[in-house]
């Protein structure tokens, strides 16, 4: 059994209009979102064997906040440059290369690709993953290489302001 958690980075700021997109940081709300989601994941007992992140500052900061709450060493977060500009199918290729000793992996990236990947892998119909939204998908497989579109089962979908949207 493998479990993949697809996470969209938390809310980022646009304070410096001259700043490169990859360098945009989390804003105050984003820091709160990431901490809140880390606490929720810890409460669920969904601890990562590996966290993989886009190199974008906002994605790495989200991964770091999640890691802190999940007692995962931040220096073990793996940065995969391709996540920053990957299409959903490329995210799938990245997942297929994961170490099979890892059962639960978090992948922190960007929209629309995170939403599309969640829909492809979990047979879901999410219109738009909210900032710091997380979809957990389980796969009845023993190797990440066996992941394919539609062979996952949704475990949960959570996001920071879920209770406010109901």
Beta strands, then each sheet from edge to edge (+ up, - down):
strand 1: 2-8
strand 2: 50-53
strand 3: 78-79
strand 4: 104-109
strand 5: 134-139
strand 6: 152-158
sheet 1: 3+ 2+ 4+ 1+ 5- 6+
end
